[in-house]
Amino acid sequence: MIAWSPNEISRFRIKDFGDDGAVVYDIASGDTHAVDALAMELLQMLMERAPRTADSISADLARLLEGETEADVVDAVDRGLAQLQRLGLVLGSAH
């Protein structure tokens, strides 16, 4: 099982637009990225408590996304973590 943690958050500047997502600037590379609202929520969850597994994150997120099926929540968390990992915002390690 993979445990997820934020990656050197001090290297990023984040402008959060709430339901419209966020813009993330990577100081090290000079790249700017658009991040959707769900991925931003996942990052904030990890910044509050890490490391965490995708299952743990999904359980907490399911409480926020009432009416969504468990499969939809798990899929959304997997997509969000993949997006954050591609951008270098989170790291996964074997747990």
C-alpha positions in Angstrom: 0.0 0.0 0.0 1.3 3.5 -0.9 1.5 6.2 1.8 1.2 9.8 0.4 2.8 12.9 1.7 3.3 16.5 0.5 6.6 17.1 -1.3 8.6 20.2 -0.3 5.5 22.4 -0.2 7.7 25.5 0.5 8.9 25.2 -3.1 5.4 25.9 -4.4 3.3 29.0 -4.4 -0.4 28.2 -4.4 -3.3 30.5 -5.2 -6.5 28.7 -4.3 -9.8 29.7 -6.0 -12.0 27.4 -4.0 -14.5 25.5 -6.2 -12.7 26.8 -9.3 -9.4 24.9 -8.3 -6.0 26.5 -7.9 -2.9 27.7 -9.7 0.4 26.2 -8.5 3.7 27.9 -9.3 6.8 25.7 -8.9 9.7 27.9 -7.8 12.3 25.3 -8.7 11.3 24.8 -12.3 9.4 28.0 -13.0 6.4 26.0 -14.2 2.8 27.0 -13.4 0.0 24.5 -13.3 -3.8 24.5 -13.0 -5.1 22.1 -10.3 -8.8 21.2 -10.0 -10.7 21.7 -6.8 -10.7 18.1 -5.8 -6.9 17.7 -6.2 -6.5 20.9 -4.1 -8.7 19.4 -1.4 -6.6 16.2 -1.4 -3.4 18.3 -1.1 -4.8 20.2 1.9 -5.8 17.0 3.6 -2.2 15.7 3.2 -0.8 19.0 4.4 -2.9 18.6 7.6 -2.0 15.0 8.2 0.5 12.8 6.4 1.5 10.2 5.4 -1.9 8.8 4.5 -3.1 6.0 2.2 -5.6 6.5 -0.6 -8.1 4.4 1.4 -7.8 6.8 4.4 -8.2 9.8 2.2 -11.2 8.3 0.4 -12.9 7.6 3.8 -12.6 11.2 4.9 -13.5 12.5 1.4 -16.7 10.4 1.3 -18.0 12.3 4.3 -17.6 15.5 2.3 -19.1 14.2 -1.0 -22.4 12.9 0.3 -24.4 11.1 -2.4 -21.3 9.9 -4.3 -20.8 6.1 -4.5 -17.7 4.6 -2.8 -16.3 3.6 -6.2 -16.7 7.2 -7.5 -14.9 8.6 -4.5 -12.1 6.1 -4.7 -11.7 6.8 -8.5 -11.7 10.6 -7.8 -9.0 10.2 -5.1 -6.9 8.1 -7.4 -7.2 10.6 -10.2 -6.4 13.5 -7.9 -3.4 11.9 -6.4 -2.1 11.0 -9.8 -2.5 14.7 -10.9 -0.7 15.9 -7.8 2.1 13.3 -8.2 2.6 14.3 -11.9 3.1 17.9 -10.7 5.5 16.9 -8.0 3.2 18.1 -5.2 3.0 14.8 -3.5 5.2 11.7 -3.1 4.1 8.1 -2.7 6.1 5.6 -0.8 5.6 1.9 0.0 3.9 1.6 3.4 
